Amino acid sequence: MHVCGWHQGLAAGAFNAYRIGRRRVVFRESLTGSTITDRPEEVTAHVHACEHLRARAASPAASLDLIDSARSALCLELRNSWSG
């Protein structure tokens, strides 16, 4: 299913999920501060967002190809703008 709009991982902001022994915690950062939570429903939501991002992400090779294509296009654009 395709859903338009922001990806759920972006809405959560920057976060890291940790396992400390049997306990899972999430460290969240925002514009105005940070929080640590071990509430199961919040940890689960963050872990699912991360898993979803990983599942949808391009492979490392495809990511490098994309970066190289963007670099080549930018370099060509810069060369053309310098030549006049």
Secondary structure in CASP SS format (residue, H / E / C, confidence):
PFRMAT SS
TARGET T0000
AUTHOR 0000-0000-0000
METHOD secondary structure of the structure
MODEL  1
M C 1.00
H C 1.00
V C 1.00
C C 1.00
G C 1.00
W C 1.00
H C 1.00
Q H 1.00
G H 1.00
L H 1.00
A H 1.00
A C 1.00
G C 1.00
A E 1.00
F E 1.00
N E 1.00
A E 1.00
Y E 1.00
R E 1.00
I E 1.00
G C 1.00
R C 1.00
R E 1.00
R E 1.00
V E 1.00
V E 1.00
F E 1.00
R E 1.00
E E 1.00
S E 1.00
L C 1.00
T C 1.00
G E 1.00
S E 1.00
T E 1.00
I E 1.00
T E 1.00
D C 1.00
R C 1.00
P H 1.00
E H 1.00
E H 1.00
V H 1.00
T H 1.00
A H 1.00
H H 1.00
V H 1.00
H H 1.00
A H 1.00
C H 1.00
E H 1.00
H H 1.00
L H 1.00
R H 1.00
A H 1.00
R H 1.00
A C 1.00
A C 1.00
S C 1.00
P H 1.00
A H 1.00
A H 1.00
S H 1.00
L H 1.00
D H 1.00
L H 1.00
I H 1.00
D H 1.00
S H 1.00
A H 1.00
R H 1.00
S H 1.00
A H 1.00
L H 1.00
C H 1.00
L H 1.00
E H 1.00
L H 1.00
R H 1.00
N H 1.00
S H 1.00
W H 1.00
S C 1.00
G C 1.00
END
